[in-house]
C-alpha cells in the first residue's frame, strides 16, 4: 500500500466518509525543507456526516487524530476541506448552476 492509500485507508477507518479526494502535491515541493525528510504535501477533501455540528478547527483536529502517526511519518503538510454531505451537495449544486 502506498502513502496515499494509507492516508485514505486511515480516514475511511476512523470516519464515516461519503467521499475522499486526496491530491499529492509533493512534487511541487522538491527541495523544500519539509520534503527532504521524505514526508509529503497533500490536499484532501473529505465528506462525512461526522463533521456535522463541528467548527472548522474541530473538523481539522478530527482529521489529524484520524491520521494519527501518519502525521509524523508520512505527511509534512496537509490542506483540508472537511464537509458534511449537505455542504458538499450545496457546493455541487452551486457549481452546476448556469451550466447547460
Secondary structure, DSSP 8 states (H G I E B T S, - for coil): --HHHHHHHHHHHHS-EEEEEEEE-GGGGTTSHHHHTT-EEEEEEEEEGGGTT--HHHHHHHHHHHHTTHHHHTEEEEEEEEE-HHHHHHHHHHHHTT--
